[in-house]
Each structure stands twice: as structure tokens, then as C-alpha cells.
Amino acid sequence: EVQLQASGGGLAQPGGSLRLTCAASGSVFSRLNYYTITWFRQAPGKEREAVSCITGGGDSTYYPDSLQGRFTISRDNAKDALKSTVYPQMNSLKLEDTAVYYCAADYSGQCSNKPLIYDHWGQGTLVTVSS
């Protein structure tokens, strides 16, 4: 079983930066180096959208075209791959980045921007960009 804990949200000013954290816990049957982790966000009245993704070994990432250059993602896997921490870095924040951000994990070797394929979800952390 994979468990995810998202944190790091809060209030940021336009143009500022924020780094979120997704702390993932696996098991001997669910080693996290096999799990792709993707961050999604959902603003009020809008669909959930992927904002960044990183594969289990950290060798491949994905960003939507609209966020290229502003968002980056990295991860740190424990040696036994039972724990992993994923860090999405958000720079040059805009008002429209305001949303609840979720991390999600999928047992796959590639990134996908489709929420339905992800089996494991964190609880969400609110990011508010406001002056």
C-alpha cells in the first residue's frame, strides 16, 4: 500500500515561489522507485489538471506546456525505496495558480496527466496566490 502526505501550501505573493512536499510511504510489496508521482491541482469550478510529474527513478519528468519554465519537480528516494519525497518547485507564481494541490502515485514507468489512472492520492494542500 502506498500512502501520500502533501504539505507546504500556504499564501504566496504574485511573482513569488513556493515548494510543496509529497511524502510517500510504501512497503516491501510497493517499493516507491516503481511509482510515478504526479502533482495535480484543482481550482474552484475547474477540472483537476496535472502540473508536474516524475517517474519512480527520477529519470523522466513532465510539465504541461503552460507551466514549462515555471514549475520543476524533483524526488529523493530512500535506499530501500520504502519512502520517497517529491518536491514540486513553483516559481513566478500567478493569481491563477491558486488551487488545491494534490500528489498522486501510479505503478507505472511513465508520466500521465490523466487523474483516473492514479490509484493513490494525498489529501491536498491549498495554495493561495494573492497580493
Backbone as numpy.savetxt, mean C-alpha at the origin, in Angstrom:
# Nx Ny Nz CAx CAy CAz Cx Cy Cz
-2.18 -17.78 7.22 -3.02 -16.60 7.22 -2.14 -15.35 7.22
-2.55 -14.37 6.46 -1.83 -13.10 6.38 -2.65 -12.03 7.06
-2.00 -11.27 7.91 -2.66 -10.15 8.57 -1.91 -8.87 8.23
-2.69 -7.82 8.01 -2.11 -6.54 7.59 -2.56 -5.44 8.53
-1.64 -4.57 8.86 -1.94 -3.44 9.73 -1.42 -2.18 9.07
-2.32 -1.32 8.64 -1.95 -0.06 8.00 -1.88 1.05 9.03
-0.92 1.94 8.87 -0.79 3.07 9.79 -0.06 4.20 9.08
0.01 5.33 9.75 0.75 6.47 9.23 -0.07 7.58 8.64
-1.37 7.38 8.56 -2.21 8.42 8.01 -2.29 9.63 8.94
-2.85 10.69 8.43 -2.99 11.90 9.22 -3.23 13.09 8.34
-2.98 14.25 8.89 -3.20 15.50 8.18 -1.89 15.97 7.55
-1.93 16.31 6.28 -0.76 16.83 5.59 -1.17 18.05 4.77
-0.22 18.91 4.54 -0.49 20.11 3.75 -0.25 19.83 2.27
-0.92 20.54 1.41 -0.64 20.41 -0.03 0.84 20.67 -0.29
1.42 19.82 -1.12 2.84 19.93 -1.40 3.72 19.16 -0.42
3.12 18.70 0.65 3.88 17.98 1.65 4.05 16.52 1.32
4.62 15.79 2.26 4.89 14.37 2.08 4.35 13.58 3.26
4.10 12.33 2.99 3.62 11.43 4.04 4.08 10.03 3.70
4.51 9.29 4.70 4.87 7.90 4.48 3.97 7.01 5.32
3.29 6.13 4.65 2.43 5.16 5.33 3.22 3.88 5.60
2.65 3.06 6.43 3.28 1.77 6.75 2.23 0.67 6.72
2.59 -0.43 6.10 1.77 -1.63 6.16 2.61 -2.71 6.80
2.24 -3.11 8.00 2.94 -4.18 8.70 2.21 -5.49 8.43
2.90 -6.39 7.78 2.29 -7.67 7.41 2.87 -8.81 8.23
1.98 -9.69 8.64 2.40 -10.89 9.37 1.91 -12.12 8.61
2.82 -13.08 8.43 2.44 -14.30 7.73 2.58 -15.50 8.64
2.81 -16.64 8.04 3.00 -17.87 8.79 3.93 -18.77 7.98
4.25 -19.93 8.54 5.13 -20.83 7.80 4.46 -21.32 6.52
3.13 -21.23 6.45 2.40 -21.61 5.25 2.08 -20.41 4.37
2.39 -19.24 4.87 2.09 -18.00 4.12 3.28 -17.06 4.25
4.37 -17.45 3.65 5.57 -16.62 3.75 5.41 -15.42 2.84
5.72 -14.26 3.37 5.35 -13.01 2.72 6.17 -12.68 1.49
7.28 -13.34 1.29 8.04 -13.09 0.07 7.31 -13.62 -1.16
6.20 -14.33 -0.96 5.37 -14.79 -2.07 4.14 -13.91 -2.29
4.01 -12.89 -1.45 2.81 -12.06 -1.51 3.10 -10.67 -2.07
2.37 -10.35 -3.09 2.37 -8.98 -3.60 1.53 -8.12 -2.66
2.01 -6.94 -2.37 1.25 -6.01 -1.52 0.97 -4.74 -2.31
-0.26 -4.36 -2.32 -0.72 -3.18 -3.05 -1.42 -2.23 -2.10
-1.20 -0.97 -2.31 -1.93 0.06 -1.60 -3.05 0.58 -2.49
-4.23 0.64 -1.91 -5.39 1.22 -2.57 -5.84 2.44 -1.77
-6.63 3.25 -2.40 -7.27 4.33 -1.67 -8.70 4.46 -2.15
-9.50 5.00 -1.26 -10.90 5.24 -1.61 -11.35 6.55 -1.00
-11.70 7.45 -1.86 -12.24 8.74 -1.44 -13.76 8.64 -1.39
-14.42 9.49 -0.61 -15.88 9.45 -0.53 -16.53 9.55 -1.91
-17.41 8.62 -2.20 -18.13 8.65 -3.46 -17.37 8.15 -4.66
-16.16 7.64 -4.42 -15.34 7.18 -5.54 -15.01 5.70 -5.37
-14.60 5.10 -6.47 -14.21 3.70 -6.42 -12.82 3.55 -5.81
-12.58 2.37 -5.30 -11.26 2.08 -4.76 -10.27 1.97 -5.91
-9.13 2.63 -5.76 -8.14 2.61 -6.82 -6.77 2.27 -6.26
-5.98 1.56 -7.07 -4.63 1.20 -6.67 -3.71 2.41 -6.83
-2.84 2.62 -5.85 -1.91 3.74 -5.91 -0.45 3.29 -5.99
-0.17 2.09 -5.53 1.19 1.57 -5.65 1.18 0.09 -5.29
2.15 -0.62 -5.83 2.20 -2.06 -5.62 3.65 -2.51 -5.65
3.95 -3.55 -4.87 5.29 -4.11 -4.89 5.17 -5.62 -4.75
5.94 -6.34 -5.54 5.89 -7.79 -5.49 6.62 -8.31 -4.25
6.47 -9.61 -4.01 6.96 -10.21 -2.77 8.44 -9.99 -2.50
9.24 -10.11 -3.53 10.68 -9.93 -3.37 11.13 -8.50 -3.55
10.19 -7.63 -3.85 10.51 -6.22 -4.05 11.13 -5.91 -5.40
11.08 -6.89 -6.33 11.76 -6.70 -7.60 10.92 -5.98 -8.65
9.65 -5.83 -8.39 8.79 -5.17 -9.37 7.79 -4.28 -8.64
7.56 -3.10 -9.22 6.59 -2.17 -8.63 5.64 -1.69 -9.71
4.54 -1.12 -9.25 3.54 -0.57 -10.16 3.00 0.72 -9.57
2.82 1.69 -10.46 2.14 2.93 -10.10 1.23 3.30 -11.26
0.05 3.81 -10.97 -0.78 4.29 -12.09 -0.10 5.51 -12.71
-0.37 5.73 -13.96 0.25 6.85 -14.68 0.02 8.18 -13.97
-1.14 8.32 -13.39 -1.48 9.61 -12.75 -0.64 9.90 -11.52
-0.01 8.89 -10.95 0.76 9.08 -9.72 2.26 8.87 -9.91
2.66 8.52 -11.12 4.09 8.33 -11.40 4.86 9.59 -11.03
5.95 9.38 -10.32 6.80 10.50 -9.94 6.45 11.10 -8.59
5.25 10.84 -8.10 4.88 11.39 -6.78 4.85 10.30 -5.71
4.46 9.11 -6.11 4.35 8.00 -5.15 5.45 6.98 -5.43
6.06 6.49 -4.39 7.00 5.38 -4.50 6.67 4.36 -3.43
7.20 3.16 -3.59 6.90 2.10 -2.64 8.15 1.26 -2.42
8.33 0.81 -1.21 9.44 -0.09 -0.89 8.97 -1.08 0.16
9.74 -2.13 0.36 9.37 -3.10 1.39 10.61 -3.70 2.01
10.41 -4.16 3.22 11.48 -4.78 4.00 10.94 -6.11 4.51
11.47 -7.20 3.96 11.05 -8.54 4.40 11.99 -9.07 5.46
11.43 -9.68 6.48 12.27 -10.37 7.46 12.94 -11.56 6.78
14.04 -12.03 7.35 14.79 -13.12 6.72 13.96 -14.38 6.58
13.09 -14.63 7.56 12.26 -15.83 7.49 10.95 -15.57 6.74
10.79 -14.33 6.27 9.62 -13.93 5.48 8.30 -14.09 6.24
8.37 -14.14 7.55 7.13 -14.21 8.33 6.57 -12.82 8.62
7.41 -11.82 8.45 6.97 -10.45 8.60 7.52 -9.61 7.46
6.73 -8.61 7.10 7.16 -7.71 6.04 6.56 -6.35 6.33
7.32 -5.32 6.01 6.80 -3.96 6.16 6.91 -3.26 4.82
5.81 -2.67 4.42 5.75 -1.99 3.12 5.52 -0.51 3.36
6.30 0.30 2.69 6.27 1.74 2.90 5.93 2.46 1.59
4.72 2.96 1.47 4.44 3.84 0.36 4.80 5.28 0.75
5.58 5.91 -0.07 5.98 7.29 0.16 5.19 8.17 -0.79
4.52 9.15 -0.23 3.69 10.04 -1.04 4.25 11.46 -0.96
4.63 12.01 -2.07 5.22 13.33 -2.13 4.33 14.28 -2.92
4.62 15.56 -2.78 3.87 16.59 -3.51 2.37 16.36 -3.40
1.92 16.18 -2.18 0.52 15.83 -1.95 -0.42 16.89 -2.47
-1.55 16.42 -2.95 -2.60 17.29 -3.47 -3.88 17.07 -2.68
-4.77 18.03 -2.79 -6.05 17.92 -2.08 -6.76 16.62 -2.47
-6.65 16.25 -3.72 -7.34 15.05 -4.21 -6.72 13.74 -3.75
-5.61 13.82 -3.02 -5.03 12.61 -2.43 -5.74 12.23 -1.13
-6.64 13.08 -0.69 -7.40 12.79 0.51 -8.26 11.54 0.30
-8.07 10.56 1.18 -8.80 9.29 1.04 -8.43 8.39 2.21
-9.15 7.29 2.31 -8.73 6.21 3.20 -7.83 5.29 2.40
-6.67 5.02 2.94 -5.68 4.18 2.25 -5.64 2.80 2.90
-5.67 1.80 2.04 -5.67 0.41 2.50 -4.49 -0.33 1.88
-3.92 -1.26 2.64 -2.98 -2.18 2.02 -3.64 -3.55 1.89
-3.27 -4.24 0.85 -3.86 -5.53 0.55 -2.78 -6.47 0.02
-2.97 -7.76 0.27 -1.96 -8.75 -0.12 -2.59 -9.84 -0.97
-1.82 -10.31 -1.91 -2.27 -11.39 -2.79 -1.11 -12.34 -3.05
-1.42 -13.64 -3.04 -0.41 -14.65 -3.29 -0.17 -14.72 -4.79
0.68 -13.85 -5.27 0.96 -13.83 -6.70 2.33 -13.20 -6.93
2.79 -13.34 -8.11 4.11 -12.82 -8.45 4.07 -11.54 -9.23
2.86 -10.95 -9.35 2.78 -9.72 -10.13 1.76 -8.78 -9.53
1.91 -7.54 -9.91 1.01 -6.51 -9.40 -0.29 -6.51 -10.20
-1.36 -6.22 -9.51 -2.65 -6.02 -10.15 -3.32 -4.84 -9.50
-4.05 -4.05 -10.31 -4.76 -2.91 -9.77 -6.23 -3.23 -9.52
-6.59 -4.50 -9.52 -7.98 -4.91 -9.34 -8.23 -5.36 -7.89
-9.01 -4.60 -7.15 -9.22 -4.93 -5.74 -9.78 -6.34 -5.52
-10.57 -6.84 -6.45 -11.26 -8.10 -6.21 -10.33 -9.30 -6.06
-9.13 -9.20 -6.60 -8.26 -10.37 -6.53 -7.52 -10.47 -5.20
-7.60 -9.44 -4.40 -6.85 -9.44 -3.15 -7.67 -10.08 -2.04
-7.06 -11.03 -1.37 -7.75 -11.79 -0.34 -7.58 -11.22 1.06
-6.51 -10.46 1.25 -6.18 -10.00 2.59 -6.11 -8.47 2.58
-6.78 -7.86 3.55 -6.86 -6.40 3.61 -6.55 -5.91 5.01
-5.87 -4.76 5.07 -5.71 -4.05 6.32 -6.93 -3.20 6.58
-6.94 -2.53 7.72 -8.14 -1.83 8.17 -8.28 -0.43 7.58
-7.26 0.11 6.94 -7.35 1.44 6.36 -6.83 2.52 7.29
-6.23 3.52 6.69 -5.75 4.67 7.46 -6.09 5.93 6.67
-6.62 6.92 7.35 -7.13 8.12 6.71 -6.02 9.13 6.45
-5.93 9.57 5.23 -5.02 10.66 4.85 -5.86 11.86 4.45
-5.61 12.97 5.08 -6.32 14.21 4.76 -5.30 15.25 4.34
-5.46 15.75 3.13 -4.58 16.80 2.63 -5.39 18.09 2.64
-4.93 19.02 3.44 -5.67 20.26 3.61 -4.74 21.36 4.08
-5.04 22.57 3.65 -4.25 23.72 4.12 -4.92 24.35 5.34
